[in-house]
């Protein structure tokens, strides 16, 4: 009777040895990836404004409305510069007497009306005393430091000096803002 009991015990020990779990590793790594979506750098401007009326030899001043730069690039160095320039303002056939050149158009950005994100936002012309002539592209606003998504808004003003030789009529021109 000892032999079968010994064989049964040895068989049970072999089954237990085979069923024991293997030794586990002390840690395991899982590589996780994801993408932060990016978009563009955009600028929005008012579609049109009417400054009213003034007599030849005077000037007319008014606010353009809100200009907004929206930077969705999520860049490590999220800097940008918004520029502004003006076309001539004309009426009728655009003769010299029917044209107000861009060197008669002044612009000042004023301070930011709203900003979001990190970094330094810098108005091109903080006050009316800093006004610039729009006969060449000028800096309207800029962001000089910071990272990630950001935006800035401002409400610039323009002043148009009307030549004494200008004829009556409704004058139209284009103020162009761009950002890069």
Buried (B, 14 or more C-beta within 10 A) or exposed (E): EEEEEEEEEEEEEEEEEEEEEEEEEEEEEEEEEEEEEEEEBEBEBEEEEEBEEBEEEEEBBEEBEBBBBBBBBBBEEBBBBBBBBBBBBBBEEEEEBBBBBBEBBBBBBBEBEEBEBEBEBBBBBBEEEEBBBBBEEBBBBBBEEBBBBBBBBBBBBBBBBBBEEBBEEEBEBEBEBEBE
